[in-house]
Amino acid sequence: MLFLTALLCSLSFANPILYFSTIDSWKAVSKWYVGLTEKTHYKLNKDMKRLVARVVRNNKGDKTKIASELYYWVLNNIKHLDSKLLTAFKNF
């Protein structure tokens, strides 16, 4: 029984953890993140515009199919996470 008690006490659900933060709200976190990404990550180049146009044309305007195809394209083709973003998360 002693072993079982020690095992249960080591599990996170048996020992709840309370975190504190000086962040005012999730809205503040959202504004901070948008500030990191809005300047560089949302600009489409010609290749991306062609890709989106092709996906829209091939799916005849069906928003669900368009979203799905673009989602899987990103999932399969985007492999890089900006090191500046990683540094920003560490410094937040």
Backbone atoms as SQL, in Angstrom:
CREATE TABLE atoms (id INTEGER PRIMARY KEY, chain TEXT, resi INTEGER, resn TEXT, atom TEXT, x REAL, y REAL, z REAL);
INSERT INTO atoms VALUES
  (1, 'A', 1, 'MET', 'N', 0.824, -1.198, 0.000),
  (2, 'A', 1, 'MET', 'CA', 0.000, 0.000, 0.000),
  (3, 'A', 1, 'MET', 'C', 0.861, 1.252, 0.000),
  (4, 'A', 2, 'LEU', 'N', 1.984, 1.213, 0.662),
  (5, 'A', 2, 'LEU', 'CA', 2.872, 2.366, 0.720),
  (6, 'A', 2, 'LEU', 'C', 3.391, 2.720, -0.666),
  (7, 'A', 3, 'PHE', 'N', 3.727, 1.708, -1.464),
  (8, 'A', 3, 'PHE', 'CA', 4.206, 1.950, -2.819),
  (9, 'A', 3, 'PHE', 'C', 3.130, 2.618, -3.666),
  (10, 'A', 4, 'LEU', 'N', 1.906, 2.138, -3.577),
  (11, 'A', 4, 'LEU', 'CA', 0.801, 2.701, -4.339),
  (12, 'A', 4, 'LEU', 'C', 0.568, 4.160, -3.952),
  (13, 'A', 5, 'THR', 'N', 0.635, 4.472, -2.671),
  (14, 'A', 5, 'THR', 'CA', 0.463, 5.846, -2.205),
  (15, 'A', 5, 'THR', 'C', 1.562, 6.740, -2.770),
  (16, 'A', 6, 'ALA', 'N', 2.791, 6.275, -2.750),
  (17, 'A', 6, 'ALA', 'CA', 3.904, 7.055, -3.300),
  (18, 'A', 6, 'ALA', 'C', 3.732, 7.255, -4.794),
  (19, 'A', 7, 'LEU', 'N', 3.277, 6.239, -5.495),
  (20, 'A', 7, 'LEU', 'CA', 3.062, 6.343, -6.932),
  (21, 'A', 7, 'LEU', 'C', 1.969, 7.362, -7.234),
  (22, 'A', 8, 'LEU', 'N', 0.846, 7.279, -6.524),
  (23, 'A', 8, 'LEU', 'CA', -0.248, 8.214, -6.753),
  (24, 'A', 8, 'LEU', 'C', 0.149, 9.643, -6.415),
  (25, 'A', 9, 'CYS', 'N', 0.941, 9.825, -5.378),
  (26, 'A', 9, 'CYS', 'CA', 1.363, 11.173, -4.993),
  (27, 'A', 9, 'CYS', 'C', 2.299, 11.787, -6.029),
  (28, 'A', 10, 'SER', 'N', 2.976, 10.959, -6.796),
  (29, 'A', 10, 'SER', 'CA', 3.897, 11.494, -7.802),
  (30, 'A', 10, 'SER', 'C', 3.197, 11.875, -9.098),
  (31, 'A', 11, 'LEU', 'N', 1.959, 11.446, -9.272),
  (32, 'A', 11, 'LEU', 'CA', 1.222, 11.765, -10.488),
  (33, 'A', 11, 'LEU', 'C', 0.619, 13.155, -10.381),
  (34, 'A', 12, 'SER', 'N', 0.577, 13.863, -11.515),
  (35, 'A', 12, 'SER', 'CA', 0.110, 15.245, -11.497),
  (36, 'A', 12, 'SER', 'C', -1.353, 15.380, -11.085),
  (37, 'A', 13, 'PHE', 'N', -2.198, 14.409, -11.431),
  (38, 'A', 13, 'PHE', 'CA', -3.602, 14.537, -11.050),
  (39, 'A', 13, 'PHE', 'C', -3.788, 14.364, -9.541),
  (40, 'A', 14, 'ALA', 'N', -2.845, 13.708, -8.884),
  (41, 'A', 14, 'ALA', 'CA', -2.937, 13.534, -7.443),
  (42, 'A', 14, 'ALA', 'C', -2.342, 14.732, -6.707),
  (43, 'A', 15, 'ASN', 'N', -1.450, 15.455, -7.364),
  (44, 'A', 15, 'ASN', 'CA', -0.827, 16.646, -6.799),
  (45, 'A', 15, 'ASN', 'C', -1.113, 17.832, -7.700),
  (46, 'A', 16, 'PRO', 'N', -2.240, 18.476, -7.525),
  (47, 'A', 16, 'PRO', 'CA', -2.535, 19.626, -8.390),
  (48, 'A', 16, 'PRO', 'C', -1.497, 20.727, -8.224),
  (49, 'A', 17, 'ILE', 'N', -1.213, 21.403, -9.302),
  (50, 'A', 17, 'ILE', 'CA', -0.233, 22.482, -9.303),
  (51, 'A', 17, 'ILE', 'C', -0.947, 23.774, -9.620),
  (52, 'A', 18, 'LEU', 'N', -0.651, 24.798, -8.874),
  (53, 'A', 18, 'LEU', 'CA', -1.247, 26.105, -9.094),
  (54, 'A', 18, 'LEU', 'C', -0.175, 27.032, -9.642),
  (55, 'A', 19, 'TYR', 'N', -0.443, 27.627, -10.811),
  (56, 'A', 19, 'TYR', 'CA', 0.488, 28.548, -11.435),
  (57, 'A', 19, 'TYR', 'C', -0.005, 29.978, -11.263),
  (58, 'A', 20, 'PHE', 'N', 0.918, 30.890, -11.045),
  (59, 'A', 20, 'PHE', 'CA', 0.597, 32.312, -10.944),
  (60, 'A', 20, 'PHE', 'C', 1.267, 33.050, -12.091),
  (61, 'A', 21, 'SER', 'N', 0.673, 34.158, -12.487),
  (62, 'A', 21, 'SER', 'CA', 1.224, 34.943, -13.579),
  (63, 'A', 21, 'SER', 'C', 0.922, 36.418, -13.363),
  (64, 'A', 22, 'THR', 'N', 1.752, 37.275, -13.951),
  (65, 'A', 22, 'THR', 'CA', 1.494, 38.712, -13.897),
  (66, 'A', 22, 'THR', 'C', 0.748, 39.192, -15.142),
  (67, 'A', 23, 'ILE', 'N', 0.388, 38.277, -16.019),
  (68, 'A', 23, 'ILE', 'CA', -0.349, 38.636, -17.232),
  (69, 'A', 23, 'ILE', 'C', -1.771, 39.007, -16.840),
  (70, 'A', 24, 'ASP', 'N', -2.235, 40.147, -17.336),
  (71, 'A', 24, 'ASP', 'CA', -3.566, 40.633, -16.965),
  (72, 'A', 24, 'ASP', 'C', -4.701, 39.760, -17.488),
  (73, 'A', 25, 'SER', 'N', -4.584, 39.300, -18.740),
  (74, 'A', 25, 'SER', 'CA', -5.688, 38.553, -19.344),
  (75, 'A', 25, 'SER', 'C', -5.194, 37.817, -20.582),
  (76, 'A', 26, 'TRP', 'N', -6.049, 36.934, -21.102),
  (77, 'A', 26, 'TRP', 'CA', -5.727, 36.258, -22.355),
  (78, 'A', 26, 'TRP', 'C', -5.759, 37.244, -23.514),
  (79, 'A', 27, 'LYS', 'N', -6.520, 38.312, -23.360),
  (80, 'A', 27, 'LYS', 'CA', -6.554, 39.346, -24.391),
  (81, 'A', 27, 'LYS', 'C', -5.167, 39.973, -24.533),
  (82, 'A', 28, 'ALA', 'N', -4.478, 40.183, -23.423),
  (83, 'A', 28, 'ALA', 'CA', -3.111, 40.722, -23.457),
  (84, 'A', 28, 'ALA', 'C', -2.169, 39.758, -24.168),
  (85, 'A', 29, 'VAL', 'N', -2.323, 38.466, -23.904),
  (86, 'A', 29, 'VAL', 'CA', -1.500, 37.451, -24.577),
  (87, 'A', 29, 'VAL', 'C', -1.781, 37.475, -26.080),
  (88, 'A', 30, 'SER', 'N', -3.052, 37.577, -26.441),
  (89, 'A', 30, 'SER', 'CA', -3.436, 37.619, -27.846),
  (90, 'A', 30, 'SER', 'C', -2.837, 38.829, -28.553),
  (91, 'A', 31, 'LYS', 'N', -2.924, 39.998, -27.944),
  (92, 'A', 31, 'LYS', 'CA', -2.347, 41.209, -28.548),
  (93, 'A', 31, 'LYS', 'C', -0.837, 41.069, -28.712),
  (94, 'A', 32, 'TRP', 'N', -0.175, 40.492, -27.724),
  (95, 'A', 32, 'TRP', 'CA', 1.272, 40.280, -27.796),
  (96, 'A', 32, 'TRP', 'C', 1.610, 39.368, -28.979),
  (97, 'A', 33, 'TYR', 'N', 0.861, 38.267, -29.129),
  (98, 'A', 33, 'TYR', 'CA', 1.136, 37.323, -30.202),
  (99, 'A', 33, 'TYR', 'C', 0.873, 37.930, -31.574),
  (100, 'A', 34, 'VAL', 'N', -0.222, 38.654, -31.703),
  (101, 'A', 34, 'VAL', 'CA', -0.533, 39.312, -32.979),
  (102, 'A', 34, 'VAL', 'C', 0.579, 40.287, -33.338),
  (103, 'A', 35, 'GLY', 'N', 1.095, 40.997, -32.363),
  (104, 'A', 35, 'GLY', 'CA', 2.202, 41.916, -32.614),
  (105, 'A', 35, 'GLY', 'C', 3.440, 41.218, -33.147),
  (106, 'A', 36, 'LEU', 'N', 3.642, 39.966, -32.745),
  (107, 'A', 36, 'LEU', 'CA', 4.792, 39.198, -33.234),
  (108, 'A', 36, 'LEU', 'C', 4.604, 38.741, -34.674),
  (109, 'A', 37, 'THR', 'N', 3.386, 38.420, -35.027),
  (110, 'A', 37, 'THR', 'CA', 3.161, 37.747, -36.307),
  (111, 'A', 37, 'THR', 'C', 2.605, 38.622, -37.416),
  (112, 'A', 38, 'GLU', 'N', 1.903, 39.680, -37.098),
  (113, 'A', 38, 'GLU', 'CA', 1.181, 40.404, -38.147),
  (114, 'A', 38, 'GLU', 'C', 2.084, 41.078, -39.171),
  (115, 'A', 39, 'LYS', 'N', 3.281, 41.427, -38.818),
  (116, 'A', 39, 'LYS', 'CA', 4.145, 42.178, -39.729),
  (117, 'A', 39, 'LYS', 'C', 4.792, 41.305, -40.807),
  (118, 'A', 40, 'THR', 'N', 5.017, 40.048, -40.525),
  (119, 'A', 40, 'THR', 'CA', 5.770, 39.236, -41.479),
  (120, 'A', 40, 'THR', 'C', 5.060, 37.984, -41.959),
  (121, 'A', 41, 'HIS', 'N', 4.206, 37.411, -41.196),
  (122, 'A', 41, 'HIS', 'CA', 3.707, 36.079, -41.512),
  (123, 'A', 41, 'HIS', 'C', 2.434, 36.047, -42.349),
  (124, 'A', 42, 'TYR', 'N', 1.778, 37.167, -42.561),
  (125, 'A', 42, 'TYR', 'CA', 0.503, 37.140, -43.258),
  (126, 'A', 42, 'TYR', 'C', 0.561, 37.726, -44.666),
  (127, 'A', 43, 'LYS', 'N', 1.740, 37.838, -45.233),
  (128, 'A', 43, 'LYS', 'CA', 1.871, 38.361, -46.585),
  (129, 'A', 43, 'LYS', 'C', 1.960, 37.199, -47.561),
  (130, 'A', 44, 'LEU', 'N', 1.077, 37.199, -48.550),
  (131, 'A', 44, 'LEU', 'CA', 1.090, 36.138, -49.549),
  (132, 'A', 44, 'LEU', 'C', 1.950, 36.560, -50.735),
  (133, 'A', 45, 'ASN', 'N', 2.859, 35.676, -51.128),
  (134, 'A', 45, 'ASN', 'CA', 3.623, 35.951, -52.347),
  (135, 'A', 45, 'ASN', 'C', 2.847, 35.404, -53.542),
  (136, 'A', 46, 'LYS', 'N', 3.386, 35.569, -54.739),
  (137, 'A', 46, 'LYS', 'CA', 2.673, 35.148, -55.959),
  (138, 'A', 46, 'LYS', 'C', 2.372, 33.655, -55.967),
  (139, 'A', 47, 'ASP', 'N', 3.326, 32.847, -55.502),
  (140, 'A', 47, 'ASP', 'CA', 3.117, 31.394, -55.482),
  (141, 'A', 47, 'ASP', 'C', 1.964, 31.010, -54.561),
  (142, 'A', 48, 'MET', 'N', 1.888, 31.650, -53.403),
  (143, 'A', 48, 'MET', 'CA', 0.813, 31.344, -52.473),
  (144, 'A', 48, 'MET', 'C', -0.540, 31.803, -53.023),
  (145, 'A', 49, 'LYS', 'N', -0.558, 32.961, -53.681),
  (146, 'A', 49, 'LYS', 'CA', -1.801, 33.447, -54.284),
  (147, 'A', 49, 'LYS', 'C', -2.290, 32.479, -55.359),
  (148, 'A', 50, 'ARG', 'N', -1.353, 31.943, -56.156),
  (149, 'A', 50, 'ARG', 'CA', -1.720, 30.958, -57.185),
  (150, 'A', 50, 'ARG', 'C', -2.256, 29.678, -56.558),
  (151, 'A', 51, 'LEU', 'N', -1.609, 29.234, -55.469),
  (152, 'A', 51, 'LEU', 'CA', -2.062, 28.029, -54.777),
  (153, 'A', 51, 'LEU', 'C', -3.495, 28.212, -54.265),
  (154, 'A', 52, 'VAL', 'N', -3.752, 29.325, -53.593),
  (155, 'A', 52, 'VAL', 'CA', -5.095, 29.580, -53.060),
  (156, 'A', 52, 'VAL', 'C', -6.112, 29.677, -54.190),
  (157, 'A', 53, 'ALA', 'N', -5.773, 30.366, -55.275),
  (158, 'A', 53, 'ALA', 'CA', -6.694, 30.486, -56.417),
  (159, 'A', 53, 'ALA', 'C', -7.015, 29.115, -56.996),
  (160, 'A', 54, 'ARG', 'N', -6.002, 28.254, -57.124),
  (161, 'A', 54, 'ARG', 'CA', -6.216, 26.903, -57.653),
  (162, 'A', 54, 'ARG', 'C', -7.109, 26.085, -56.728),
  (163, 'A', 55, 'VAL', 'N', -6.857, 26.168, -55.421),
  (164, 'A', 55, 'VAL', 'CA', -7.664, 25.410, -54.458),
  (165, 'A', 55, 'VAL', 'C', -9.117, 25.875, -54.487),
  (166, 'A', 56, 'VAL', 'N', -9.337, 27.186, -54.539),
  (167, 'A', 56, 'VAL', 'CA', -10.699, 27.722, -54.594),
  (168, 'A', 56, 'VAL', 'C', -11.391, 27.268, -55.869),
  (169, 'A', 57, 'ARG', 'N', -10.690, 27.371, -57.004),
  (170, 'A', 57, 'ARG', 'CA', -11.261, 26.978, -58.300),
  (171, 'A', 57, 'ARG', 'C', -11.592, 25.483, -58.307),
  (172, 'A', 58, 'ASN', 'N', -10.672, 24.643, -57.822),
  (173, 'A', 58, 'ASN', 'CA', -10.879, 23.187, -57.844),
  (174, 'A', 58, 'ASN', 'C', -11.999, 22.735, -56.915),
  (175, 'A', 59, 'ASN', 'N', -12.251, 23.499, -55.870),
  (176, 'A', 59, 'ASN', 'CA', -13.285, 23.107, -54.907),
  (177, 'A', 59, 'ASN', 'C', -14.573, 23.897, -55.076),
  (178, 'A', 60, 'LYS', 'N', -14.677, 24.634, -56.163),
  (179, 'A', 60, 'LYS', 'CA', -15.903, 25.349, -56.558),
  (180, 'A', 60, 'LYS', 'C', -16.500, 26.191, -55.428),
  (181, 'A', 61, 'GLY', 'N', -15.639, 26.824, -54.645),
  (182, 'A', 61, 'GLY', 'CA', -16.104, 27.733, -53.599),
  (183, 'A', 61, 'GLY', 'C', -16.608, 27.068, -52.331),
  (184, 'A', 62, 'ASP', 'N', -16.500, 25.751, -52.216),
  (185, 'A', 62, 'ASP', 'CA', -16.938, 25.046, -51.004),
  (186, 'A', 62, 'ASP', 'C', -15.946, 25.356, -49.879),
  (187, 'A', 63, 'LYS', 'N', -16.359, 26.195, -48.933),
  (188, 'A', 63, 'LYS', 'CA', -15.449, 26.687, -47.893),
  (189, 'A', 63, 'LYS', 'C', -14.852, 25.570, -47.041),
  (190, 'A', 64, 'THR', 'N', -15.624, 24.549, -46.765),
  (191, 'A', 64, 'THR', 'CA', -15.124, 23.439, -45.956),
  (192, 'A', 64, 'THR', 'C', -14.009, 22.692, -46.686),
  (193, 'A', 65, 'LYS', 'N', -14.223, 22.403, -47.963),
  (194, 'A', 65, 'LYS', 'CA', -13.200, 21.702, -48.747),
  (195, 'A', 65, 'LYS', 'C', -11.967, 22.574, -48.942),
  (196, 'A', 66, 'ILE', 'N', -12.172, 23.864, -49.170),
  (197, 'A', 66, 'ILE', 'CA', -11.046, 24.790, -49.349),
  (198, 'A', 66, 'ILE', 'C', -10.208, 24.830, -48.074),
  (199, 'A', 67, 'ALA', 'N', -10.879, 25.002, -46.943),
  (200, 'A', 67, 'ALA', 'CA', -10.171, 25.065, -45.664),
  (201, 'A', 67, 'ALA', 'C', -9.415, 23.770, -45.401),
  (202, 'A', 68, 'SER', 'N', -10.042, 22.648, -45.683),
  (203, 'A', 68, 'SER', 'CA', -9.410, 21.351, -45.462),
  (204, 'A', 68, 'SER', 'C', -8.168, 21.180, -46.342),
  (205, 'A', 69, 'GLU', 'N', -8.301, 21.510, -47.614),
  (206, 'A', 69, 'GLU', 'CA', -7.159, 21.343, -48.523),
  (207, 'A', 69, 'GLU', 'C', -6.001, 22.265, -48.143),
  (208, 'A', 70, 'LEU', 'N', -6.317, 23.503, -47.797),
  (209, 'A', 70, 'LEU', 'CA', -5.255, 24.427, -47.388),
  (210, 'A', 70, 'LEU', 'C', -4.610, 23.987, -46.076),
  (211, 'A', 71, 'TYR', 'N', -5.422, 23.502, -45.148),
  (212, 'A', 71, 'TYR', 'CA', -4.901, 23.004, -43.874),
  (213, 'A', 71, 'TYR', 'C', -3.897, 21.878, -44.114),
  (214, 'A', 72, 'TYR', 'N', -4.279, 20.906, -44.943),
  (215, 'A', 72, 'TYR', 'CA', -3.386, 19.770, -45.190),
  (216, 'A', 72, 'TYR', 'C', -2.170, 20.188, -46.013),
  (217, 'A', 73, 'TRP', 'N', -2.311, 21.189, -46.868),
  (218, 'A', 73, 'TRP', 'CA', -1.143, 21.682, -47.601),
  (219, 'A', 73, 'TRP', 'C', -0.128, 22.265, -46.611),
  (220, 'A', 74, 'VAL', 'N', -0.607, 23.092, -45.695),
  (221, 'A', 74, 'VAL', 'CA', 0.289, 23.674, -44.687),
  (222, 'A', 74, 'VAL', 'C', 0.908, 22.570, -43.836),
  (223, 'A', 75, 'LEU', 'N', 0.102, 21.630, -43.387),
  (224, 'A', 75, 'LEU', 'CA', 0.578, 20.533, -42.558),
  (225, 'A', 75, 'LEU', 'C', 1.702, 19.755, -43.237),
  (226, 'A', 76, 'ASN', 'N', 1.573, 19.546, -44.543),
  (227, 'A', 76, 'ASN', 'CA', 2.559, 18.736, -45.273),
  (228, 'A', 76, 'ASN', 'C', 3.718, 19.527, -45.856),
  (229, 'A', 77, 'ASN', 'N', 3.608, 20.847, -45.936),
  (230, 'A', 77, 'ASN', 'CA', 4.625, 21.624, -46.633),
  (231, 'A', 77, 'ASN', 'C', 5.355, 22.666, -45.784),
  (232, 'A', 78, 'ILE', 'N', 4.838, 23.008, -44.633),
  (233, 'A', 78, 'ILE', 'CA', 5.489, 24.018, -43.799),
  (234, 'A', 78, 'ILE', 'C', 6.198, 23.304, -42.663),
  (235, 'A', 79, 'LYS', 'N', 7.507, 23.429, -42.615),
  (236, 'A', 79, 'LYS', 'CA', 8.296, 22.690, -41.630),
  (237, 'A', 79, 'LYS', 'C', 9.110, 23.593, -40.708),
  (238, 'A', 80, 'HIS', 'N', 9.031, 24.899, -40.886),
  (239, 'A', 80, 'HIS', 'CA', 9.921, 25.810, -40.172),
  (240, 'A', 80, 'HIS', 'C', 9.158, 26.634, -39.147),
  (241, 'A', 81, 'LEU', 'N', 9.730, 26.751, -37.949),
  (242, 'A', 81, 'LEU', 'CA', 9.185, 27.652, -36.936),
  (243, 'A', 81, 'LEU', 'C', 10.234, 28.718, -36.691),
  (244, 'A', 82, 'ASP', 'N', 9.842, 29.953, -36.826),
  (245, 'A', 82, 'ASP', 'CA', 10.750, 31.082, -36.720),
  (246, 'A', 82, 'ASP', 'C', 11.444, 31.104, -35.368),
  (247, 'A', 83, 'SER', 'N', 12.775, 31.184, -35.377),
  (248, 'A', 83, 'SER', 'CA', 13.532, 31.199, -34.128),
  (249, 'A', 83, 'SER', 'C', 13.232, 32.445, -33.306),
  (250, 'A', 84, 'LYS', 'N', 12.851, 33.559, -33.967),
  (251, 'A', 84, 'LYS', 'CA', 12.477, 34.765, -33.227),
  (252, 'A', 84, 'LYS', 'C', 11.213, 34.519, -32.407),
  (253, 'A', 85, 'LEU', 'N', 10.297, 33.742, -32.959),
  (254, 'A', 85, 'LEU', 'CA', 9.072, 33.422, -32.241),
  (255, 'A', 85, 'LEU', 'C', 9.387, 32.561, -31.021),
  (256, 'A', 86, 'LEU', 'N', 10.264, 31.579, -31.190),
  (257, 'A', 86, 'LEU', 'CA', 10.650, 30.742, -30.054),
  (258, 'A', 86, 'LEU', 'C', 11.298, 31.578, -28.964),
  (259, 'A', 87, 'THR', 'N', 12.176, 32.501, -29.347),
  (260, 'A', 87, 'THR', 'CA', 12.833, 33.368, -28.373),
  (261, 'A', 87, 'THR', 'C', 11.805, 34.244, -27.673),
  (262, 'A', 88, 'ALA', 'N', 10.843, 34.750, -28.416),
  (263, 'A', 88, 'ALA', 'CA', 9.815, 35.596, -27.835),
  (264, 'A', 88, 'ALA', 'C', 8.995, 34.827, -26.799),
  (265, 'A', 89, 'PHE', 'N', 8.667, 33.556, -27.094),
  (266, 'A', 89, 'PHE', 'CA', 7.910, 32.769, -26.135),
  (267, 'A', 89, 'PHE', 'C', 8.727, 32.554, -24.864),
  (268, 'A', 90, 'LYS', 'N', 10.027, 32.321, -25.005),
  (269, 'A', 90, 'LYS', 'CA', 10.864, 32.122, -23.829),
  (270, 'A', 90, 'LYS', 'C', 10.947, 33.393, -22.994),
  (271, 'A', 91, 'ASN', 'N', 10.883, 34.545, -23.650),
  (272, 'A', 91, 'ASN', 'CA', 11.027, 35.829, -22.936),
  (273, 'A', 91, 'ASN', 'C', 9.718, 36.413, -22.472),
  (274, 'A', 92, 'PHE', 'N', 8.597, 35.768, -22.778),
  (275, 'A', 92, 'PHE', 'CA', 7.289, 36.338, -22.446),
  (276, 'A', 92, 'PHE', 'C', 7.088, 36.441, -20.959);
